[in-house]
Amino acid sequence: MGGSHLDATLTRRVRRVLIVFGVLVAVLMPGVRTRADSADQQGWWNKLRQSGVPAPAPPDAPDGGLYVAADPSGPSAIAALRFSGDLPGTLKLKVAPSNAPTGTSVSVFPATSAWTPVQNGNWEDAPTFNGAGSVTGKLDGTTMTWTLPASFPRRGGVVDLVLVETGATAAQTPFAKPGADAFTSTAPPTTAVATPDETPFIGFAPNDFPTAEPQLDTNAPATDTTDTTLFAAGSGTFAEPGATFGNGSLGGYQAIRWDAVNNVYWGASESRKDGCAIGY
């Protein structure tokens, strides 16, 4: 009777383990996702605004947008974007509708200094940037796209980049204000890996087991099948009267046991039959 009680307890608990496991598989194994993000902060700086000279914005600089330009001496206006998105991904900006640039070549570089969002900011406040790891944009109609690899440097856990006109000739490229879908992440989903001290508990708690675990008596006679009341009760071990586990006249059996001392589960299969215990 002790053995049948253990079987019934384990059956209920194992069923709960399998249900929990199925739910976790559905949650933790989604496919590759895409997610659109808007820029958290933006700004652009004008080379003409130096030493306190209040130079106005160029006439083709869009209100609330971005502006990059270059003259024969190098960049004359640069812009910056900051957003919290996972890499790799793509950045897309719309060129201001009334300003179709010619000969433009805008590249993005990792920012290497802090900056404050501003429109037509002072040149000395413009962010510095790393010349390595740049990505050149591709212009298709009025949309310029940059494909940022997973290796693109991040700053403070966010994507912080500077837009610079890098063409061989002087050019100006005004961009409309970045939309809500300016950046699209194509990074696969990440699953947190628990450290040994943070291993999540999956299944049933040790408290679900009786305080005093029932022990299986392999030499105890099997329950007489003529007592039909036991069938209705759903308990008992049924076999021919007089048969015992010890003399090998019954089939094989398996069990799962909680080891409260070592904080692990033990699984076993009876030695007369094939079987294995698998943990997950």
C-alpha positions as CSV (number, residue, x, y, z in Angstrom):
1,M,0.0,0.0,0.0
2,G,3.0,2.3,0.7
3,G,4.2,1.7,-2.8
4,S,0.9,2.5,-4.4
5,H,0.6,5.7,-2.5
6,L,4.1,6.8,-3.7
7,D,3.1,5.9,-7.3
8,A,-0.1,8.0,-7.1
9,T,1.8,11.0,-5.6
10,L,4.5,10.9,-8.2
11,T,2.1,10.5,-11.1
12,R,0.3,13.7,-10.1
13,R,3.5,15.6,-9.5
14,V,5.2,14.4,-12.7
15,R,2.2,15.5,-14.7
16,R,2.6,19.0,-13.3
17,V,6.3,19.0,-14.2
18,L,5.5,18.1,-17.8
19,I,2.8,20.9,-18.0
20,V,5.2,23.5,-16.7
21,F,8.0,22.3,-19.0
22,G,5.6,22.6,-22.1
23,V,4.7,26.1,-21.2
24,L,8.4,27.1,-20.8
25,V,9.3,25.6,-24.2
26,A,6.6,27.7,-25.8
27,V,7.7,30.9,-24.0
28,L,11.5,30.5,-24.3
29,M,11.8,29.3,-27.8
30,P,10.2,31.9,-30.1
31,G,11.6,32.6,-33.6
32,V,13.8,35.5,-34.7
33,R,11.9,38.7,-34.2
34,T,12.0,42.2,-35.6
35,R,11.1,45.3,-33.5
36,A,11.0,48.9,-34.5
37,D,12.3,51.7,-32.2
38,S,12.3,55.4,-32.4
39,A,15.3,57.6,-31.5
40,D,15.5,58.3,-27.8
41,Q,17.5,61.6,-28.4
42,Q,18.8,63.5,-31.4
43,G,20.7,66.6,-32.3
44,W,22.9,68.4,-34.8
45,W,25.7,71.0,-34.6
46,N,26.7,73.8,-37.0
47,K,30.4,74.7,-37.7
48,L,29.4,78.3,-38.2
49,R,28.3,78.6,-34.5
50,Q,31.7,79.0,-32.8
51,S,33.0,81.4,-30.1
52,G,29.5,82.6,-29.3
53,V,28.6,83.6,-32.9
54,P,24.8,83.1,-33.2
55,A,24.7,81.8,-36.7
56,P,21.3,80.8,-38.0
57,A,20.5,77.4,-39.2
58,P,20.9,76.8,-43.0
59,P,17.6,77.5,-44.9
60,D,17.3,73.8,-46.0
61,A,17.7,72.4,-42.4
62,P,14.3,70.9,-41.5
63,D,12.6,71.9,-38.3
64,G,12.9,69.2,-35.7
65,G,15.0,67.1,-38.1
66,L,18.7,66.5,-38.7
67,Y,21.3,68.2,-40.8
68,V,24.7,67.1,-42.0
69,A,27.0,68.9,-44.4
70,A,30.6,69.1,-45.6
71,D,32.7,71.8,-47.3
72,P,36.2,71.5,-48.9
73,S,37.8,71.6,-45.4
74,G,35.7,68.7,-44.0
75,P,32.5,68.3,-42.0
76,S,30.6,71.6,-41.5
77,A,27.5,70.1,-39.8
78,I,27.1,66.8,-38.0
79,A,24.2,65.1,-36.3
80,A,23.8,62.4,-33.7
81,L,21.2,59.8,-32.6
82,R,20.8,57.8,-29.5
83,F,18.5,54.8,-29.1
84,S,18.2,51.7,-27.0
85,G,17.9,48.9,-29.5
86,D,19.4,45.5,-29.9
87,L,22.0,44.9,-32.7
88,P,22.2,43.9,-35.5
89,G,19.5,46.2,-37.1
90,T,18.8,48.8,-39.7
91,L,18.5,52.5,-39.4
92,K,16.4,54.4,-41.9
93,L,16.0,58.2,-42.3
94,K,14.0,60.2,-44.8
95,V,15.7,62.9,-46.7
96,A,13.7,66.2,-46.3
97,P,11.1,66.1,-49.1
98,S,12.1,69.4,-50.8
99,N,15.8,68.7,-50.6
100,A,17.0,65.8,-52.9
101,P,20.8,65.7,-52.2
102,T,23.3,65.1,-55.0
103,G,26.7,63.5,-54.4
104,T,25.8,62.8,-50.8
105,S,27.5,60.0,-48.8
106,V,26.6,60.0,-45.1
107,S,28.3,57.5,-42.7
108,V,27.5,56.7,-39.1
109,F,30.3,56.5,-36.5
110,P,30.2,55.4,-32.9
111,A,30.1,58.4,-30.6
112,T,33.0,58.7,-28.1
113,S,31.8,61.6,-26.0
114,A,28.6,62.8,-24.3
115,W,26.2,65.2,-26.0
116,T,23.0,67.0,-25.2
117,P,20.1,67.0,-27.7
118,V,20.0,70.3,-29.6
119,Q,19.1,71.9,-32.9
120,N,21.7,74.0,-34.6
121,G,24.1,73.6,-31.6
122,N,27.4,75.2,-31.0
123,W,30.3,73.4,-32.8
124,E,32.4,73.1,-29.7
125,D,29.6,71.1,-28.1
126,A,29.4,68.6,-30.9
127,P,30.2,64.9,-30.0
128,T,33.4,63.3,-31.0
129,F,33.4,60.0,-32.8
130,N,35.5,57.0,-33.6
131,G,36.7,56.8,-37.2
132,A,36.8,53.0,-37.0
133,G,33.8,50.8,-37.4
134,S,31.8,53.3,-39.6
135,V,28.9,52.2,-41.8
136,T,28.1,54.1,-45.0
137,G,24.4,54.7,-45.8
138,K,22.7,53.6,-49.0
139,L,20.3,56.1,-50.7
140,D,17.2,54.7,-52.4
141,G,15.0,57.5,-53.6
142,T,14.5,59.7,-50.5
143,T,15.3,57.0,-47.9
144,M,18.8,56.4,-46.6
145,T,19.5,53.1,-44.9
146,W,22.4,52.0,-42.7
147,T,22.8,48.3,-41.8
148,L,24.4,48.2,-38.3
149,P,26.2,44.9,-37.4
150,A,26.1,43.3,-34.0
151,S,29.8,44.4,-33.6
152,F,28.9,48.1,-33.9
153,P,30.1,49.7,-30.7
154,R,27.6,50.7,-28.1
155,R,28.0,53.4,-25.5
156,G,26.6,53.0,-22.0
157,G,24.4,50.1,-23.1
158,V,22.7,52.1,-25.9
159,V,23.4,52.7,-29.6
160,D,25.0,56.2,-29.7
161,L,26.1,57.3,-33.2
162,V,27.2,60.3,-35.1
163,L,26.2,61.1,-38.7
164,V,28.9,62.6,-40.9
165,E,29.0,63.7,-44.6
166,T,31.9,61.7,-45.9
167,G,31.6,62.2,-49.7
168,A,34.5,63.4,-51.8
169,T,32.8,66.7,-52.6
170,A,30.9,69.3,-50.7
171,A,27.4,68.3,-49.9
172,Q,24.5,68.9,-47.6
173,T,21.9,66.3,-46.5
174,P,18.9,67.4,-44.5
175,F,16.8,64.6,-42.8
176,A,13.3,64.7,-41.6
177,K,12.6,64.1,-38.0
178,P,13.2,60.3,-37.3
179,G,9.9,58.4,-37.1
180,A,8.8,55.8,-34.6
181,D,10.2,53.1,-36.9
182,A,13.5,54.7,-37.6
183,F,15.5,51.7,-36.2
184,T,14.5,48.1,-36.6
185,S,16.3,45.4,-34.6
186,T,16.9,42.0,-36.3
187,A,18.6,40.5,-33.3
188,P,17.5,37.1,-32.2
189,P,15.7,36.9,-28.8
190,T,17.9,36.5,-25.8
191,T,17.3,34.1,-23.0
192,A,18.8,34.9,-19.6
193,V,21.1,32.1,-18.4
194,A,20.8,31.5,-14.7
195,T,24.0,31.3,-12.6
196,P,24.3,28.4,-10.1
197,D,23.0,30.7,-7.3
198,E,20.0,31.8,-9.4
199,T,18.9,28.5,-10.9
200,P,15.1,28.7,-11.3
201,F,13.0,26.0,-9.7
202,I,11.0,24.1,-12.2
203,G,8.5,21.4,-11.1
204,F,7.1,20.7,-7.7
205,A,8.5,21.7,-4.4
206,P,10.0,19.3,-1.8
207,N,7.1,20.2,0.5
208,D,4.7,18.5,-1.9
209,F,6.1,15.1,-0.7
210,P,5.0,13.6,2.6
211,T,7.2,14.3,5.5
212,A,7.8,10.6,6.1
213,E,8.3,9.1,2.6
214,P,6.5,5.8,2.2
215,Q,8.9,2.9,1.5
216,L,8.2,0.1,-1.0
217,D,8.1,-3.3,0.5
218,T,9.2,-5.6,-2.4
219,N,8.3,-8.8,-0.4
220,A,4.8,-7.7,0.5
221,P,2.0,-9.7,-1.1
222,A,0.1,-8.0,-3.9
223,T,-3.5,-6.8,-3.3
224,D,-6.2,-9.4,-3.9
225,T,-8.0,-8.3,-7.1
226,T,-11.2,-9.9,-5.8
227,D,-11.7,-6.8,-3.6
228,T,-13.4,-4.6,-6.1
229,T,-13.8,-1.7,-3.7
230,L,-10.1,-1.0,-4.1
231,F,-10.6,-0.4,-7.9
232,A,-13.2,2.2,-7.1
233,A,-10.9,3.9,-4.6
234,G,-8.2,4.1,-7.3
235,S,-5.5,2.7,-5.0
236,G,-3.6,-0.6,-4.4
237,T,-1.2,-2.7,-6.5
238,F,-3.1,-5.3,-8.5
239,A,-1.8,-8.8,-9.4
240,E,-2.5,-12.4,-8.9
241,P,-3.1,-13.2,-5.2
242,G,0.1,-14.2,-3.4
243,A,2.4,-12.7,-6.0
244,T,5.3,-10.5,-4.7
245,F,7.7,-8.0,-6.1
246,G,10.6,-10.0,-4.5
247,N,10.0,-13.2,-6.4
248,G,10.0,-11.5,-9.7
249,S,6.4,-12.3,-10.7
250,L,5.4,-8.7,-11.2
251,G,6.5,-6.3,-13.9
252,G,9.2,-3.6,-13.7
253,Y,8.8,-0.3,-12.1
254,Q,10.4,3.2,-12.0
255,A,10.5,6.0,-9.4
256,I,11.5,9.6,-8.8
257,R,12.6,10.7,-5.4
258,W,13.5,14.2,-3.9
259,D,16.8,14.3,-2.1
260,A,16.4,17.2,0.4
261,V,20.0,16.9,1.6
262,N,21.6,17.4,-1.7
263,N,18.8,19.4,-3.2
264,V,18.3,17.2,-6.3
265,Y,15.9,14.7,-7.7
266,W,16.8,11.0,-8.2
267,G,15.3,8.9,-10.9
268,A,15.6,5.1,-11.2
269,S,14.4,2.2,-13.3
270,E,14.0,-1.3,-11.9
271,S,17.0,-3.5,-12.9
272,R,15.1,-6.3,-14.7
273,K,14.0,-4.0,-17.5
274,D,15.2,-1.4,-19.9
275,G,14.9,2.2,-18.8
276,C,16.6,5.4,-17.9
277,A,16.2,8.6,-15.9
278,I,16.5,11.9,-17.7
279,G,16.6,15.4,-16.1
280,Y,15.9,18.7,-17.8
